Amino acid sequence: MLKKFIYECDGQDLVEYALLVAIVALGSVAALTAFQSALTAAWAAISRNLSG
């Protein structure tokens, strides 16, 4: 029974997919953080142009 438990790899795919999702999520957060500053600057420029 212990030997079967050690060599069983049914849950391995789930762990790999979870790690992949975590990496994609971290990359998305980094990209959105960088995009947020550019978007804030664009909105500020639009606001300045509309106000006067």
Secondary structure, DSSP 8 states (H G I E B T S, - for coil): -HHHHHH--TTHHHHHHHHHHHHHHHHHHHHHHHHHHHHHHHHHHHHHHHH-
